Structures are given as structure tokens and as C-alpha cells.
């Protein structure tokens, strides 16, 4: 379960060397909440968390420790081989080799932003409460991240309605001239914030929408350390907002 932090909570100071662990824990909190909202099985072990979904959602693995024991590796192998759909795994420590399971790997940096002031977005960014706004944000994430497995679109499949009722989870929608243009999701867990699914509708790219989503969603995280995992294209934006690269994370996916 995720928990909100307030300005009175004295959030912990996070060193760059701790960022991978904090990102691992935060990501596990998000995917646990998402899996439970979807009615999927959540497998929790010392070294990993896995959400075992259906043919469209697939299997999500969140590595939680730099070293997995042989039993955990065997169990991961069994989960991958038995997955009903695509497999995606996150290893913020870049220490667990999953190539022997037929997965392809690539690296993206874990980044950390210390608490600090946040500027105003150049367009309206709303915290999602209405079903129609949640569906607009969901569509943007599916299109922006080219999630072909979630096409044709089924409302509530990527962002279940119950997800935004989970303490610590918020979805944000950027609106450009009255039209939904960008979206993102934040999670606050154990005094740390993190960003996920920050995307722009293809029709609104190169208009500052991504920056607006980040600023709008950062407003309620200004007094917290915040982590994220950056794509190559997103890294310059995040650096301009005060994020620093902490370590390379390795992501794995079925071919």
C-alpha cells in the first residue's frame, strides 16, 4: 500500500547511491497497486515483485535487490516461461542477467531530484478525478508509449479506476486549448515520489506538453526527493528540472 507524505513528515534525505533502491521500492508499490486493481496475481519475494497478468497486460517483474538467490532466479524463470502475455522487467541495479530467459535488455538511467521549488506549467494540468479524464490520460499513455498490446482500446485496462483511489497514487492530465494533450502518473511511497507514464499525445508533440506535465505533477512533490527512470529523449527535460543521473537501470522485455 502506498502512503502520502506531507510537508510535516520530514522526508528522508536520499543519496544518489540510494536512488536505485528507492526507485525499486516505489515501482513495486505502483505495480502492486495496479495489479491488485486489475485482479491480477501479485508475487512478492525478498528479491523481486512480480505481477502476473493476462494475455494483454502480461508479466511485470520488479527486481528489488542487487543479488537474487538461486531459488528466486528459478522462480522468475518459471514465471517468465508461464507468462500469458508479454514480459517486462525492471532492474534498477543492473545486476540480474535475464538474457538466458530469452529477454532482450537495454539501459535507461535512474534519476533523482532533491526537494526544491517547482515552476508553474505553461498550460493547465489537472489531477484526475473524473472517469472521462482518466480515460483521456490512459489513451495518451497507450498512444505515447506505443503500447500495441492494449489496442484495441479497452477503458480501464492500463489505468484501472480503482488505481486513483489508492493512497499515494495520482494521475495528471495536461490540457492544451481545452484538449487533453499529455499525461503522467506519480506515486508517493515511504517518503519518496516517483514519476511514471509521462507522455504526450502524438498530435501535441514539441509544444512543451511534457514539461507542463512534469511541472504540474511535481507541484505536490516539491518537498520530497523524487526519482524516475528516463528515456534517452526524456533525459534532457528531466535534467533541466533538477534531476541528476544516479545509476543505469536495465530493462528487459520479451522479443
HELIX and SHEET records of a PDB file:
HELIX    1   1 UNK A    7  UNK A    9  5                                   3    
HELIX    2   2 UNK A   16  UNK A   18  5                                   3    
HELIX    3   3 UNK A   19  UNK A   38  1                                  20    
HELIX    4   4 UNK A   70  UNK A   81  1                                  12    
HELIX    5   5 UNK A   99  UNK A  101  5                                   3    
HELIX    6   6 UNK A  131  UNK A  144  1                                  14    
HELIX    7   7 UNK A  148  UNK A  150  5                                   3    
HELIX    8   8 UNK A  161  UNK A  165  5                                   5    
HELIX    9   9 UNK A  202  UNK A  204  5                                   3    
HELIX   10  10 UNK A  209  UNK A  218  1                                  10    
HELIX   11  11 UNK A  219  UNK A  221  5                                   3    
HELIX   12  12 UNK A  232  UNK A  240  1                                   9    
SHEET    1   A11 UNK A  41  UNK A  44  0                                        
SHEET    2   A11 UNK A  48  UNK A  52 -1                                        
SHEET    3   A11 UNK A  59  UNK A  63 -1                                        
SHEET    4   A11 UNK A  87  UNK A  91  1                                        
SHEET    5   A11 UNK A 244  UNK A 254 -1                                        
SHEET    6   A11 UNK A 103  UNK A 113 -1                                        
SHEET    7   A11 UNK A 225  UNK A 229 -1                                        
SHEET    8   A11 UNK A 192  UNK A 200  1                                        
SHEET    9   A11 UNK A 179  UNK A 189 -1                                        
SHEET   10   A11 UNK A 169  UNK A 176 -1                                        
SHEET   11   A11 UNK A 124  UNK A 127 -1                                        
END                                                                             
